[in-house]
Amino acid sequence: MGYREKCYKNYVSTQFGFMHPLTKKEYDFNAKILRKRYKNILPKTKDAKILDVACGSGQFLYFLQKEGYRNIFGVDISPEQVEKAQNIGIKNIIEENCFAYLKRNQKEFDMIIASDIIEHFYKDEIILFLELMFNSLRPHGKILINTQNAQSLFASADRYIDFTHELSLSPSSLSQVLGLTGFVGIQVFGEKPIVHDVRSAIRSFLWFYLKAVMKGYFFIESGTGRDMYGTPTIFEPRMSAMARKKK
């Protein structure tokens, strides 16, 4: 058994569970945050067929269920996480390797969500993963990717927090690999703090000014405020990317 199989078999009890209690209270709280962050980019019709690939404990699927989406599916390789998701009441979630699942489901989905997964792959695996997602989308279908941001000030903290992480991408390299695998309309943006109470409001206020300082430093260093590919700088520790299949 390789290190991946060992880690994912016990992922909740040896890694994920230390940071997340996986109670209904946590699921409900995260659903509120996800609603504020992503509601406007979800499909308008509640019958859209949506896949959360490498869905983990099903936090995004729980949010989609609460939003009334009726045609959602999840797949993850970790038996502990799948069990947690099923116990909380999430439907249509199975334990399976995401590569095998995508290969079996071609041109099936209107939207595919991939949160906190591409950093677990090697470079060749990322290319294959994106190609399989592309092929699993219906014409004009779109993807949402959430991952670490290698451009952030403390990127190494997220890069090495999990033994199964293999690499981190910057906004430029993420855009590059999405274009390489056929996606168009690529947008990459930072995950800004979401205001939900007094403490988060203070954090958001402080982040606004800290980010301005970092942008100023980057402008002084680069002379443009953009990286070598012309991509705007993103300093949030996590970033998201939207892209679509043209046809």
Order of alpha helices (4+ residues) and beta strands (2+ residues): alpha-alpha-beta-alpha-beta-alpha-beta-alpha-beta-alpha-beta-alpha-alpha-beta-alpha-beta
